[in-house]
Amino acid sequence: MGRWLDAPVHACAGFRRRQYFRIDRHYLDEGQFGFVPIDAPFNYARGYGGGTVNSLTYNSRDFLARANVFVARE
C-alpha cells in the first residue's frame, strides 16, 4: 500500500511520487553470495522494506520524455 502524490507542473509536464513500507513474515528470496553466479535461496522469519519512486514526465505533440528515480531499503 502506498501513497501517491500527483502534481501537474505544466500542461505538458507532470510529477509523481509514490512511497511504500511493508512488513514481511516468512519471506523466501534468492541472492548471490560470493563471486560464483549461483543464486542461493534464503528465508526471512521477519523483514521489512520501504522506498520511494519519483517520476517526471513531459509530453508534447512530437516528443515524450520520462525520468524515474527509485530508492529502496530492505
Rosetta blueprint (number, residue, H / E / L):
1 M L
2 G E
3 R E
4 W E
5 L E
6 D E
7 A E
8 P E
9 V L
10 H L
11 A L
12 C L
13 A E
14 G E
15 F E
16 R E
17 R E
18 R E
19 Q E
20 Y E
21 F E
22 R E
23 I E
24 D E
25 R E
26 H E
27 Y E
28 L E
29 D E
30 E E
31 G E
32 Q E
33 F L
34 G L
35 F L
36 V L
37 P L
38 I L
39 D E
40 A E
41 P E
42 F E
43 N E
44 Y E
45 A E
46 R E
47 G E
48 Y E
49 G E
50 G E
51 G E
52 T E
53 V E
54 N E
55 S E
56 L E
57 T E
58 Y E
59 N E
60 S L
61 R L
62 D L
63 F L
64 L E
65 A E
66 R E
67 A E
68 N E
69 V E
70 F E
71 V E
72 A E
73 R E
74 E L
